[in-house]
């Protein structure tokens, strides 16, 4: 009986293949196991677009809140509400642009684009409704 583990014997064996990943496109790594206990961790790439339309949409939503508070503070709630809705719609359109670039990135990687497509459609529909409501609202009050 040998005191060495089977993988430490002098015999040269063909390297074994190891599959890394999930149901996404798989990466094959081959090699011999070692005694050091080192592990290879392959991290999935994250979506980091440039420019990041989601961050710009956050700024638009913050401006919408400021417009509403300013209108409320100056006793012009109607005008503040109209500008708030229009800026909110712009923020949703910027978020839709983010979902559009994310869906393209996911399609290039072979991932499902269902969530991004639903987010894109919802942002466009709600954003258009907000902008149309704001135009109607501001038109009634003689601003536009």
N, C-alpha and C positions, 0 to 999 in steps of 0.2 A: 504494500500500500504506500502510495506516495504522499509526502507531507505538503506538497505544493498543490494549489488549486488547479483545476483543469486548464484555465486560461493562461497560466504561467509556465506550462510545460514548453519544452524546446521546440515542439512541432510547430511549423509554420502553417497557419490556417488562413483561409480566405477571409477577408474582413466581412463582417455582418452588416447588413443594411438596417438602418433605424429610420422609422418614419416620424417626422416631427410636424405637429400641427393638428388641426381639427378637420372638419369637413370642407374647409376652404382649400384652395390649391395647395397640394402637399409638396414639401421639400424633402429630398432624400439626402441623408448624411450617412457615410459609411466609415468604419474604422474599428479598431480593436478596443475593448474595454481596458481601462487602466486601474491600478490600485490607488491612485491619488484621490479618487472620489470627485474629480472635477466633473461638473455638469455643464452642458451647453444649453443656454436658454435663448431661444429665438423669439424676440418680441415682435408682435404684429405691428406694422406701421400705423401711425395715427394720422388722421386727416388734419392737416395744418395748412389751409390755403393762404395765399398771399395775393391780394389783400383779403382780410377776413371780414366778409360782409356781415357776419353775425355781430361782431363788435361795433361796426358802424350802425347796425340796426338798434343796438342798445343805446347808443347816443341819440338816435332819433326818438326812441321811446322816452328817454329822459327829457328831451326837449318838449315832447308832447305833454308830459306831466308838468313841466315848468310853465308851458303856455296855459294849461288849465288852471294852475294855481295863480298865475298872474291875472288871468281873466276874472277869477273868483275874487281876488284881492282888490281889483279895481272896479268892482261891481259891473263888469262886462262879461257875465257868465256865458251869454250866447256866443260872443266872439271867441272867448277862451275855449268853449266847447268845440266850435268849428275848427279852430286852429289845432286843437288837441286831436281831433279825429283825423284831420289831414296828415299831421305828423305821425300819428299812429299807423295810418295806411302806408306812408312812406317807409316806416320801420318794418312793416310786414313785407313790403316789396323787397327790401334789402335782405330780409330773412329768406325770402323765396330765392333770391340770387344765391345765397349760401347753400340752400338745399339743391339748387341746380348744379353748382360746382361739385357738391358732395356726391350727387348721383352719378356724375361723369366719372369721378374718381373711383367710386365703387364699381362701376361698369368696367373700367380698365383693369381692376383687380379681380374681376369675375365674381363679385359679391352681389347679393340681392339689393335692388334699388327700390323696393316697395315702400319702405318707411320714408325715404327721402322724397319719393314721388308723391306720396300722400301729403307730406308736409309742404311740398312745393305747391300742390294744387290748393290746399287749404289756405296757405298764406296768400296766394294770388286772389282767391275768391273773397276772403275776409278783407284783404287790403283794398281791393276794388270797391267793395261795399262801403268801407270807411271813407275812402276818398270821394265817392259819389255822394255819400251822406254829408260830408263836410262841404262839398261844393254847393249842394242844395241848401244846406243850413246857412252858409255864408251869403249865398245869393238872396235868400229871404231877408237877411239883415242888411243888404246893400253893400257888403264889403267886396263882393266879386261879381 
